[in-house]
Amino acid sequence: MWGHSSDRSGERVWHNALPLAWMVLAMLGTFFTVNNLWMTIVLLTLIAAGTYASKGPFWALSSEWLGPTAAAAGLAQINALGNLSGFFFNYMIGWIKDETGSFPMALMPIAAVAAVGTICILTMGRNQPRTAPVTA
């Protein structure tokens, strides 16, 4: 639904920034729900929803910003860095959880990266033209 909304409106920047921002807020919220399993599950669900909601608009935005000549190499580089960070963050979460005994603390590096991503998308996107809606 989120990707369809982005395609229908032609808007990419906010369709990327909002899921990242709600992920950050949900990760920060886990500090306040340590003793409440159901609220923690709701927050983790919001984190997962933000992750998946941002994927379609992210790839569309990346393709639009890179242009046709740089798109193949640029998208491959983004994918490679994403896979590398997925490997790295899995170990980091376990290590931080073991060292601190806190799962919410282990989520903070991911929250920080998502916050930086939100700021970068909004900063870079403020001067980008909005694409025309797709009529299909």
Secondary structure, 3 states (H helix, E strand, C coil): CHHHHHHHHCCCHHHHHHHHHHHHHHHHHHHHCCCCHHHHHHHHHHHHHHHHHHHHHHHHHHHHHHHHHHHHHHHHHHHHHHHHHHHHHHHHHHHHHHHHCCHHHHHHHHHHHHHHHHHHHHHHHCCCCCCCCCCC
